[in-house]
Amino acid sequence: MSSLTSNRRIGFTPARSTISTNRPQAAAPCTTATRQGETASSETPTGTFPRRILLPTRYTHLEPPRPLSAFNDDPIFNSKAAAAILGLTAECMKKWRQRNQGPDYIQYGEDGPVRYALSALMKFRAEYTVHIGERY
């Protein structure tokens, strides 16, 4: 029985948990008894190590960035969105198309949907921008 009790730690106290800090605490020295009754001092952690978080593999394996050519530099808009860009109504855009006025547009088929390219809208806006002092 003496050999079983001699291997126990002497003076070991469990660590207190603190909520206010996430940093690991300093290791506290503890004394252990050896077989012949001698004591040896060693440093053991108090049990307050930072938590280890396992990340899913989708966050650890990053994909290479997509090439810039995959992005559309000149998106197209329907009549309502194009009118909002120019600060008009969709009805005004429709009247301008009937009178051959307004910005250039794309029409898919004879009675198909009408779309406006962003470059055409910006060009139209730039043509009708009034610069102060250059009017006459």
DSSP file (Angstrom, degrees, kcal/mol; ACC not computed):
  #  RESIDUE AA STRUCTURE BP1 BP2  ACC     N-H-->O    O-->H-N    N-H-->O    O-->H-N    TCO  KAPPA ALPHA  PHI   PSI    X-CA   Y-CA   Z-CA
    1    1 A M     >        0   0    0      0, 0.0     4,-1.8     0, 0.0     3,-0.4   0.000 360.0 360.0 360.0 -30.0    0.0    0.0    0.0
    2    2 A S  H  >  +     0   0    0      1,-0.2     4,-1.5     2,-0.2     5,-0.1   0.828 360.0  55.6 -66.8 -29.7    2.8    2.4    0.7
    3    3 A S  H  > S+     0   0    0      2,-0.2     4,-0.5     1,-0.2    -1,-0.2   0.825 106.9  50.5 -73.0 -29.3    3.9    2.3   -3.0
    4    4 A L  H >4 S+     0   0    0     -3,-0.4     3,-0.5     1,-0.2    -2,-0.2   0.896 114.1  42.6 -72.3 -40.3    0.4    3.3   -4.2
    5    5 A T  H >< S+     0   0    0     -4,-1.8     3,-1.0     1,-0.2    -2,-0.2   0.751 104.9  64.5 -78.6 -22.7    0.2    6.3   -1.8
    6    6 A S  H 3< S+     0   0    0     -4,-1.5    -1,-0.2     1,-0.2    -2,-0.2   0.708  95.3  59.5 -75.2 -17.5    3.8    7.4   -2.4
    7    7 A N  T << S+     0   0    0     -4,-0.5    -1,-0.2    -3,-0.5    -2,-0.2   0.471  83.1 107.8 -88.3  -1.3    3.0    8.2   -6.1
    8    8 A R  S <  S-     0   0    0     -3,-1.0    25,-1.2    -4,-0.1     2,-0.3  -0.382  77.1-107.6 -73.2 153.5    0.3   10.7   -5.3
    9    9 A R  E     -A   32   0A   0     23,-0.2     2,-0.5    -2,-0.1     3,-0.3  -0.609  28.9-145.7 -79.4 140.8    0.9   14.4   -5.8
   10   10 A I  E    S+A   31   0A   0     21,-2.0    21,-1.0    -2,-0.3    -1,-0.0  -0.923  76.7   7.9-108.9 130.4    1.3   16.4   -2.7
   11   11 A G  S    S+     0   0    0     -2,-0.5     2,-0.5     1,-0.2    -1,-0.2   0.685  82.3 153.2  79.7  19.4    0.0   20.0   -2.5
   12   12 A F        -     0   0    0     -3,-0.3    -1,-0.2    19,-0.1    18,-0.1  -0.707  18.7-177.2 -84.9 126.5   -1.8   19.9   -5.9
   13   13 A T        -     0   0    0     -2,-0.5     2,-0.0     0, 0.0     0, 0.0  -0.977  29.1-113.0-121.3 137.0   -4.7   22.3   -6.1
   14   14 A P        -     0   0    0      0, 0.0     2,-0.1     0, 0.0    33,-0.1  -0.337  39.8-101.5 -67.0 151.3   -7.0   22.6   -9.1
   15   15 A A        -     0   0    0     31,-0.6     2,-0.4     1,-0.1    32,-0.0  -0.407  29.9-123.3 -73.3 146.2   -6.9   25.8  -11.1
   16   16 A R        -     0   0    0     -2,-0.1     2,-0.4    32,-0.0    -1,-0.1  -0.728  24.0-126.1 -87.9 138.5   -9.5   28.4  -10.7
   17   17 A S        -     0   0    0     -2,-0.4     2,-0.4     2,-0.0    31,-0.0  -0.710  23.4-164.9 -87.8 133.2  -11.4   29.4  -13.8
   18   18 A T        -     0   0    0     -2,-0.4     3,-0.1     3,-0.2    -2,-0.0  -0.959  14.2-165.7-117.7 136.2  -11.5   33.1  -14.6
   19   19 A I  S    S+     0   0    0     -2,-0.4    -1,-0.1     1,-0.2    -2,-0.0   0.730  80.9  69.0 -88.5 -25.1  -13.8   34.6  -17.1
   20   20 A S  S    S+     0   0    0      2,-0.0     2,-0.4     1,-0.0    -1,-0.2   0.704  99.4  45.8 -73.6 -20.0  -12.1   38.0  -17.4
   21   21 A T        -     0   0    0     -3,-0.1    -3,-0.2     1,-0.1    -1,-0.0  -0.940  48.1-170.5-128.0 147.8   -9.0   36.8  -19.2
   22   22 A N        +     0   0    0     -2,-0.4    29,-0.1     2,-0.1    -1,-0.1   0.356  59.4 107.6-109.2   0.0   -8.3   34.4  -22.1
   23   23 A R  S    S-     0   0    0      1,-0.1     2,-0.1    27,-0.1    -2,-0.1  -0.498  79.4-102.3 -80.0 148.8   -4.5   34.3  -21.6
   24   24 A P        -     0   0    0      0, 0.0    25,-0.2     0, 0.0     2,-0.1  -0.449  37.4-122.2 -68.8 143.0   -2.9   31.2  -20.2
   25   25 A Q        -     0   0    0     23,-0.9    21,-0.2    -2,-0.1    22,-0.1  -0.405  33.6 -91.4 -79.5 160.3   -2.0   31.4  -16.6
   26   26 A A        -     0   0    0      1,-0.1     2,-0.2    -2,-0.1    -1,-0.1  -0.426  49.0 -99.2 -70.6 148.0    1.6   30.8  -15.4
   27   27 A A        -     0   0    0     18,-0.1    -1,-0.1    -2,-0.1    16,-0.0  -0.476  35.2-139.9 -71.0 137.0    2.5   27.3  -14.5
   28   28 A A  E     - B   0  44A   0     16,-0.9    16,-1.4    -2,-0.2     2,-0.2  -0.814  16.5-120.6 -99.1 135.6    2.4   26.6  -10.8
   29   29 A P  E     - B   0  43A   0      0, 0.0     2,-0.3     0, 0.0    14,-0.2  -0.482  32.6-174.5 -72.6 143.9    5.1   24.5   -9.2
   30   30 A C  E     - B   0  42A   0     12,-2.4    12,-2.2    -2,-0.2     2,-0.5  -0.963  19.5-128.3-135.7 157.6    4.0   21.3   -7.4
   31   31 A T  E     -AB  10  41A   0    -21,-1.0   -21,-2.0    -2,-0.3     2,-0.4  -0.880  20.7-167.0-108.7 134.0    5.8   18.8   -5.4
   32   32 A T  E     -AB   9  40A   0      8,-2.1     8,-2.0    -2,-0.5     2,-0.4  -0.905  19.4-124.5-118.6 149.2    5.5   15.1   -6.1
   33   33 A A  E     - B   0  39A   0    -25,-1.2     6,-0.2    -2,-0.4     2,-0.1  -0.728  23.7-149.2 -91.3 140.1    6.6   12.2   -3.9
   34   34 A T    >   -     0   0    0      4,-3.0     3,-1.2    -2,-0.4   -26,-0.1  -0.364  32.8 -91.9 -97.2-177.9    9.0    9.6   -5.3
   35   35 A R  T 3  S+     0   0    0      1,-0.3   -29,-0.1     2,-0.1   -28,-0.1   0.891 123.2  47.3 -65.2 -41.5    9.3    5.9   -4.5
   36   36 A Q  T 3  S-     0   0    0      1,-0.1    -1,-0.3   -30,-0.0     3,-0.1   0.394 123.9 -98.2 -84.0   6.5   11.8    6.3   -1.7
   37   37 A G  S <  S+     0   0    0     -3,-1.2     2,-0.1     1,-0.3    -2,-0.1   0.465  80.7 137.0  92.7  -0.3   10.0    9.1   -0.1
   38   38 A E        -     0   0    0     -5,-0.1    -4,-3.0     1,-0.0     2,-0.4  -0.475  48.3-132.9 -77.6 154.7   12.1   11.8   -1.6
   39   39 A T  E     -B   33   0A   0     -6,-0.2     2,-0.4    -2,-0.1    -6,-0.2  -0.888  18.5-169.5-109.7 141.0   10.3   14.9   -3.0
   40   40 A A  E     -B   32   0A   0     -8,-2.0    -8,-2.1    -2,-0.4     2,-0.4  -0.993  15.7-137.6-128.9 137.0   11.0   16.4   -6.4
   41   41 A S  E     +B   31   0A   0     -2,-0.4     2,-0.3   -10,-0.2   -10,-0.2  -0.788  29.6 166.7 -96.1 133.0    9.7   19.8   -7.5
   42   42 A S  E     -B   30   0A   0    -12,-2.2   -12,-2.4    -2,-0.4     2,-0.5  -0.979  35.3-115.8-142.8 156.6    8.4   20.1  -11.1
   43   43 A E  E     +B   29   0A   0     -2,-0.3   -16,-0.0   -14,-0.2   -12,-0.0  -0.819  35.1 174.8 -95.2 124.6    6.4   22.6  -13.0
   44   44 A T  E     -B   28   0A   0    -16,-1.4   -16,-0.9    -2,-0.5    -2,-0.0  -0.960  35.4-102.3-126.4 148.1    3.0   21.5  -14.2
   45   45 A P        -     0   0    0      0, 0.0   -18,-0.1     0, 0.0   -19,-0.1  -0.319  21.3-132.9 -67.4 152.0    0.4   23.6  -16.0
   46   46 A T        -     0   0    0    -21,-0.2   -31,-0.6   -20,-0.1   -20,-0.1   0.484  46.3-106.1 -85.1  -2.9   -2.6   24.7  -13.9
   47   47 A G  S    S+     0   0    0    -22,-0.1     2,-0.5   -33,-0.1   -20,-0.0   0.558  87.8 115.6  93.1   8.4   -5.1   23.7  -16.6
   48   48 A T        +     0   0    0    -23,-0.1   -23,-0.9   -22,-0.1    -2,-0.1  -0.478  36.9 149.4-110.0  62.3   -6.0   27.1  -17.9
   49   49 A F        -     0   0    0     -2,-0.5     3,-0.1   -25,-0.2   -26,-0.0  -0.550  56.0 -90.4 -87.2 157.0   -4.7   26.8  -21.4
   50   50 A P        -     0   0    0      0, 0.0     2,-0.1     0, 0.0    -1,-0.1  -0.379  51.5 -99.6 -64.9 147.1   -6.4   28.7  -24.4
   51   51 A R        -     0   0    0    -29,-0.1     2,-0.6     1,-0.1    -3,-0.0  -0.421  29.7-132.5 -68.7 139.7   -9.1   26.7  -26.1
   52   52 A R        -     0   0    0     -2,-0.1     2,-0.5    -3,-0.1    -1,-0.1  -0.844  20.1-158.0 -94.5 125.0   -8.2   25.0  -29.3
   53   53 A I        -     0   0    0     -2,-0.6     2,-0.6     2,-0.0    -2,-0.0  -0.902   6.8-144.2-107.8 127.9  -10.8   25.6  -32.0
   54   54 A L        -     0   0    0     -2,-0.5    -2,-0.0     0, 0.0     0, 0.0  -0.807  15.9-150.5 -91.9 125.2  -11.0   23.2  -35.0
   55   55 A L        -     0   0    0     -2,-0.6     5,-0.1     1,-0.1     2,-0.0  -0.709  21.0-108.7 -93.7 143.6  -11.8   25.0  -38.2
   56   56 A P    >>  -     0   0    0      0, 0.0     3,-1.6     0, 0.0     4,-0.9  -0.351  30.9-114.9 -63.9 153.5  -13.7   23.3  -41.0
   57   57 A T  H 3> S+     0   0    0      1,-0.3     4,-2.0     2,-0.2     3,-0.0   0.739 111.4  70.0 -66.0 -21.7  -11.6   22.4  -44.0
   58   58 A R  H 34 S+     0   0    0      1,-0.2    -1,-0.3     2,-0.2    -3,-0.0   0.762 103.4  44.3 -67.8 -21.0  -13.5   24.8  -46.3
   59   59 A Y  H <4 S+     0   0    0     -3,-1.6    -1,-0.2     1,-0.1    -2,-0.2   0.697 113.2  49.7 -91.4 -21.8  -11.9   27.7  -44.3
   60   60 A T  H  < S+     0   0    0     -4,-0.9     2,-0.8     1,-0.2    -2,-0.2   0.768 104.0  60.1 -88.8 -25.5   -8.4   26.2  -44.2
   61   61 A H  S  < S-     0   0    0     -4,-2.0     2,-0.3     0, 0.0    -1,-0.2  -0.873  76.9-162.2-105.3 103.2   -8.1   25.4  -48.0
   62   62 A L        -     0   0    0     -2,-0.8    -3,-0.1    -3,-0.1    -2,-0.0  -0.628  12.8-129.6 -88.4 141.6   -8.5   28.7  -49.9
   63   63 A E        -     0   0    0     -2,-0.3     3,-0.1     1,-0.1    -1,-0.0  -0.575  31.2-101.7 -83.3 150.5   -9.4   28.8  -53.5
   64   64 A P        -     0   0    0      0, 0.0    -1,-0.1     0, 0.0     0, 0.0  -0.418  49.6 -92.7 -67.5 149.7   -7.2   30.8  -55.9
   65   65 A P        -     0   0    0      0, 0.0     3,-0.1     0, 0.0    -3,-0.0  -0.285  42.3-108.2 -63.6 148.0   -8.9   34.2  -56.9
   66   66 A R        -     0   0    0      1,-0.1     2,-0.0    -3,-0.1    -3,-0.0  -0.451  40.9 -98.1 -72.9 148.5  -11.0   34.2  -60.0
   67   67 A P    >   -     0   0    0      0, 0.0     3,-1.5     0, 0.0     4,-0.2  -0.339  25.4-123.3 -67.7 151.4   -9.5   36.1  -63.0
   68   68 A L  G >  S+     0   0    0      1,-0.3     3,-1.5     2,-0.2    -2,-0.1   0.736 105.7  71.6 -67.1 -22.5  -10.7   39.6  -63.6
   69   69 A S  G 3  S+     0   0    0      1,-0.3    -1,-0.3     3,-0.0     4,-0.1   0.649  83.8  70.9 -69.9 -12.4  -11.8   38.8  -67.1
   70   70 A A  G <  S+     0   0    0     -3,-1.5     2,-0.3     2,-0.1    -1,-0.3   0.652  83.4  86.4 -77.1 -14.4  -14.7   36.8  -65.6
   71   71 A F  S <  S-     0   0    0     -3,-1.5     2,-0.7    -4,-0.2    -3,-0.0  -0.650  84.5-120.4 -89.1 143.4  -16.4   40.0  -64.5
   72   72 A N        -     0   0    0     -2,-0.3    -2,-0.1     1,-0.2    -3,-0.0  -0.736  23.4-172.4 -84.7 115.8  -18.7   41.9  -66.8
   73   73 A D  S    S+     0   0    0     -2,-0.7    -1,-0.2     1,-0.2    -4,-0.0   0.682  81.1  40.7 -81.6 -18.7  -17.3   45.4  -67.3
   74   74 A D  S    S-     0   0    0     44,-0.1    -1,-0.2    45,-0.0    -2,-0.0  -0.670  79.6-172.7-131.6  78.1  -20.3   46.6  -69.2
   75   75 A P        -     0   0    0      0, 0.0    43,-2.3     0, 0.0     2,-0.3  -0.236  17.2-129.0 -69.5 161.1  -23.5   45.2  -67.6
   76   76 A I  E     -C  117   0B   0     41,-0.2     2,-0.3    42,-0.1    41,-0.2  -0.840  19.8-160.2-111.8 152.1  -26.9   45.7  -69.2
   77   77 A F  E     -C  116   0B   0     39,-2.7    39,-2.9    -2,-0.3     2,-0.1  -0.905  17.6-118.0-128.7 152.9  -30.1   47.0  -67.6
   78   78 A N     >  -     0   0    0     -2,-0.3     4,-2.5    37,-0.2     5,-0.2  -0.246  46.0 -90.5 -78.9 179.6  -33.8   46.9  -68.2
   79   79 A S  H  > S+     0   0    0     35,-0.5     4,-2.4     1,-0.2     5,-0.2   0.877 124.8  50.8 -62.4 -39.9  -35.8   50.0  -68.9
   80   80 A K  H  > S+     0   0    0      2,-0.2     4,-1.8     1,-0.2    -1,-0.2   0.924 113.9  43.0 -66.7 -44.3  -36.7   50.7  -65.3
   81   81 A A  H  > S+     0   0    0      2,-0.2     4,-1.8     1,-0.2    -2,-0.2   0.889 114.4  50.9 -68.9 -38.9  -33.1   50.4  -64.0
   82   82 A A  H  X S+     0   0    0     -4,-2.5     4,-2.0     1,-0.2    -2,-0.2   0.897 109.1  51.5 -64.6 -39.5  -31.7   52.4  -66.9
   83   83 A A  H  X>S+     0   0    0     -4,-2.4     5,-3.3    -5,-0.2     4,-1.1   0.882 108.0  52.5 -64.3 -37.3  -34.3   55.1  -66.2
   84   84 A A  H  <5S+     0   0    0     -4,-1.8    -1,-0.2     3,-0.2    -2,-0.2   0.873 107.3  52.2 -66.2 -36.0  -33.2   55.2  -62.6
   85   85 A I  H  <5S+     0   0    0     -4,-1.8    -1,-0.2     1,-0.2    -2,-0.2   0.902 115.9  40.1 -64.8 -40.8  -29.6   55.6  -63.6
   86   86 A L  H  <5S-     0   0    0     -4,-2.0    -1,-0.2    -5,-0.1    -2,-0.2   0.578 114.6-115.5 -85.3  -9.3  -30.5   58.6  -65.8
   87   87 A G  T  <5S+     0   0    0     -4,-1.1    -3,-0.2     1,-0.2     2,-0.2   0.822  77.8 110.7  80.4  31.5  -33.0   60.0  -63.3
   88   88 A L      < -     0   0    0     -5,-3.3     2,-0.3    -6,-0.1    -1,-0.2  -0.539  68.9 -95.7-122.0-173.4  -36.0   59.5  -65.5
   89   89 A T     >  -     0   0    0     -2,-0.2     4,-1.7     1,-0.1     5,-0.1  -0.732  27.4-119.9-104.6 159.7  -39.1   57.3  -65.6
   90   90 A A  H  > S+     0   0    0     -2,-0.3     4,-1.9     1,-0.2     5,-0.1   0.834 115.1  58.1 -66.1 -31.7  -39.5   54.1  -67.6
   91   91 A E  H  > S+     0   0    0      2,-0.2     4,-2.1     1,-0.2    -1,-0.2   0.883 104.1  51.3 -65.0 -39.0  -42.4   55.7  -69.5
   92   92 A C  H  > S+     0   0    0      1,-0.2     4,-2.3     2,-0.2    -1,-0.2   0.899 108.5  51.5 -64.1 -41.0  -40.1   58.5  -70.7
   93   93 A M  H  X S+     0   0    0     -4,-1.7     4,-1.9     1,-0.2    -2,-0.2   0.895 109.0  51.2 -63.2 -38.5  -37.5   55.9  -71.9
   94   94 A K  H  X S+     0   0    0     -4,-1.9     4,-1.8     2,-0.2    -2,-0.2   0.913 110.2  48.6 -64.4 -43.2  -40.3   54.1  -73.9
   95   95 A K  H  X S+     0   0    0     -4,-2.1     4,-1.6     1,-0.2    -2,-0.2   0.894 109.4  52.8 -64.4 -40.2  -41.4   57.4  -75.5
   96   96 A W  H  <>S+     0   0    0     -4,-2.3     5,-3.5     1,-0.2     4,-0.3   0.890 107.5  51.4 -63.5 -39.0  -37.8   58.2  -76.5
   97   97 A R  H ><5S+     0   0    0     -4,-1.9     3,-1.1     1,-0.2    -1,-0.2   0.900 108.9  51.2 -63.7 -39.5  -37.4   54.8  -78.1
   98   98 A Q  H 3<5S+     0   0    0     -4,-1.8    -1,-0.2     1,-0.2    -2,-0.2   0.806 114.6  43.4 -66.5 -30.0  -40.6   55.4  -80.2
   99   99 A R  T 3<5S-     0   0    0     -4,-1.6    -1,-0.2    -5,-0.1    -2,-0.2   0.314 115.6-112.9 -97.5   7.4  -39.3   58.8  -81.3
  100  100 A N  T < 5S+     0   0    0     -3,-1.1     2,-0.2    -4,-0.3    -3,-0.2   0.893  79.2 119.4  59.7  41.6  -35.8   57.5  -82.1
  101  101 A Q      < +     0   0    0     -5,-3.5    -1,-0.2    -6,-0.1    -2,-0.1  -0.689  39.5  44.9-121.8 177.5  -34.4   59.6  -79.2
  102  102 A G  S    S-     0   0    0     -2,-0.2     3,-0.1    -3,-0.1    -9,-0.0  -0.243  95.0 -22.5  83.9-170.9  -32.5   58.8  -76.0
  103  103 A P  S    S-     0   0    0      0, 0.0    18,-0.1     0, 0.0    -2,-0.1  -0.295  75.3 -90.0 -74.6 159.0  -29.6   56.5  -75.4
  104  104 A D        -     0   0    0     16,-0.2    13,-0.3    13,-0.0     2,-0.3  -0.360  51.7-171.1 -63.3 146.6  -28.7   53.5  -77.7
  105  105 A Y        -     0   0    0     11,-0.1     2,-0.4    -3,-0.1    11,-0.2  -0.899  23.0-124.6-139.6 167.8  -30.4   50.3  -76.7
  106  106 A I  E     -D  115   0C   0      9,-3.5     9,-3.1    -2,-0.3     2,-0.5  -0.953  21.9-170.3-114.4 131.0  -30.4   46.6  -77.4
  107  107 A Q  E     -D  114   0C   0     -2,-0.4     2,-1.1     7,-0.2     7,-0.2  -0.984  15.3-146.5-126.2 123.8  -33.7   44.8  -78.5
  108  108 A Y  S    S-     0   0    0      5,-2.0     3,-0.1    -2,-0.5     2,-0.0  -0.749  71.7 -22.8 -89.3  98.3  -33.8   41.1  -78.7
  109  109 A G  S    S-     0   0    0     -2,-1.1     3,-0.4     3,-0.1     0, 0.0  -0.150  94.2 -66.0  87.2 172.9  -36.2   40.4  -81.6
  110  110 A E  S    S+     0   0    0      1,-0.2    -1,-0.1    -2,-0.0    -2,-0.0   0.910 136.9  16.7 -66.6 -43.3  -39.0   42.6  -83.0
  111  111 A D  S    S+     0   0    0     -3,-0.1    -1,-0.2    -4,-0.0    -2,-0.1   0.081 104.2 124.3-113.8  22.6  -41.1   42.6  -79.9
  112  112 A G  S    S-     0   0    0     -3,-0.4    -3,-0.1     1,-0.2     2,-0.0  -0.087  70.3 -67.5 -78.4 178.0  -38.4   41.3  -77.5
  113  113 A P        -     0   0    0      0, 0.0    -5,-2.0     0, 0.0     2,-0.4  -0.315  45.9-130.6 -68.0 149.4  -37.2   42.8  -74.3
  114  114 A V  E     -D  107   0C   0     -7,-0.2   -35,-0.5    -3,-0.1     2,-0.3  -0.864  26.7-178.7-104.2 133.2  -35.2   46.1  -74.4
  115  115 A R  E     -D  106   0C   0     -9,-3.1    -9,-3.5    -2,-0.4     2,-0.4  -0.951  15.6-146.9-132.1 151.5  -31.9   46.4  -72.6
  116  116 A Y  E     -C   77   0B   0    -39,-2.9   -39,-2.7    -2,-0.3     2,-0.2  -0.972  15.3-133.9-121.0 130.3  -29.5   49.3  -72.1
  117  117 A A  E  >  -C   76   0B   0     -2,-0.4     4,-2.0   -13,-0.3   -41,-0.2  -0.578  18.6-127.4 -78.9 145.1  -25.7   48.9  -71.8
  118  118 A L  H  > S+     0   0    0    -43,-2.3     4,-2.5     1,-0.2     5,-0.2   0.873 110.0  55.4 -60.9 -37.6  -24.0   50.8  -69.0
  119  119 A S  H  > S+     0   0    0      1,-0.2     4,-2.2   -44,-0.2    -1,-0.2   0.888 107.1  50.0 -64.1 -37.5  -21.5   52.3  -71.5
  120  120 A A  H  > S+     0   0    0     -3,-0.2     4,-2.3     2,-0.2   -16,-0.2   0.888 111.3  48.9 -67.6 -38.2  -24.4   53.7  -73.7
  121  121 A L  H  X S+     0   0    0     -4,-2.0     4,-2.3     2,-0.2    -2,-0.2   0.912 112.8  46.8 -66.9 -41.9  -26.1   55.2  -70.6
  122  122 A M  H  X S+     0   0    0     -4,-2.5     4,-2.2     2,-0.2    -2,-0.2   0.874 112.2  50.6 -68.5 -36.3  -22.9   56.9  -69.4
  123  123 A K  H  X S+     0   0    0     -4,-2.2     4,-2.1    -5,-0.2    -2,-0.2   0.926 111.6  47.9 -64.9 -44.6  -22.2   58.2  -73.0
  124  124 A F  H  X S+     0   0    0     -4,-2.3     4,-1.5     1,-0.2    -2,-0.2   0.904 112.2  49.6 -62.6 -41.4  -25.7   59.6  -73.2
  125  125 A R  H  < S+     0   0    0     -4,-2.3    -1,-0.2     1,-0.2    -2,-0.2   0.896 110.8  49.4 -65.0 -39.6  -25.3   61.2  -69.8
  126  126 A A  H >< S+     0   0    0     -4,-2.2     3,-0.9     1,-0.2    -1,-0.2   0.857 107.1  55.5 -68.9 -34.5  -22.0   62.7  -70.8
  127  127 A E  H 3< S+     0   0    0     -4,-2.1    -1,-0.2     1,-0.2    -2,-0.2   0.849 113.2  41.2 -65.5 -33.7  -23.4   64.2  -74.0
  128  128 A Y  T 3< S+     0   0    0     -4,-1.5     2,-0.5    -5,-0.2    -1,-0.2   0.204  84.3 118.5-103.3  16.0  -26.1   66.0  -72.2
  129  129 A T    <   -     0   0    0     -3,-0.9     2,-0.5    -4,-0.1    -3,-0.0  -0.720  59.4-140.1 -81.1 127.7  -24.1   67.2  -69.3
  130  130 A V        -     0   0    0     -2,-0.5     2,-0.6     0, 0.0    -2,-0.1  -0.787  10.2-154.0 -92.1 123.9  -24.0   71.1  -69.2
  131  131 A H    >   -     0   0    0     -2,-0.5     3,-1.6     3,-0.1     2,-0.1  -0.875  22.4-120.4 -99.0 124.4  -20.6   72.6  -68.3
  132  132 A I  T 3  S+     0   0    0     -2,-0.6    -1,-0.0     1,-0.2     0, 0.0  -0.413  95.5  18.4 -66.2 133.0  -20.9   76.0  -66.8
  133  133 A G  T 3  S+     0   0    0     -2,-0.1    -1,-0.2     1,-0.0     3,-0.1   0.224 110.7  76.9  92.3 -13.1  -19.1   78.7  -68.8
  134  134 A E    <   +     0   0    0     -3,-1.6    -2,-0.1     1,-0.1    -3,-0.1   0.154  63.4  99.7-110.8  17.0  -18.9   76.6  -72.0
  135  135 A R              0   0    0      1,-0.2    -1,-0.1    -4,-0.1    -3,-0.1   0.904 360.0 360.0 -75.3 -41.9  -22.4   77.1  -73.1
  136  136 A Y              0   0    0     -3,-0.1    -1,-0.2     0, 0.0    -2,-0.1   0.414 360.0 360.0-116.2 360.0  -22.0   79.9  -75.7
